[in-house]
Amino acid sequence: MAGRTMDITLLDRNYRVNCPVGQEGALQHAADKLDERLRDTKERTKLTNVEQIAVMTALNLCHEWIQDQNDQAARTAKLEEKIQLLQATIEQAMSEQRSQRGSQR
């Protein structure tokens, strides 16, 4: 799939980036969210150097991403535990049902 070039604006600076066809809206949405985060970092830290603002924002985003991954892993582990308990309960019920059928004969 061929791409196209798009212009995005981050911290009032224009950047020309390649974008796959059909993904223009997603790229613009991502650029808008990134610009929002960059401006938030700039305001909170009072940094003025664009590179420092970008690095701090990138570190914050990576930290949040890692936390989200850890949270997802914990939720997955809890779900797997519940599934195993449910499977054990079903197996026990089926075993008891087989035992009852066997004793009725």
Order of alpha helices (4+ residues) and beta strands (2+ residues): beta-beta-alpha-alpha
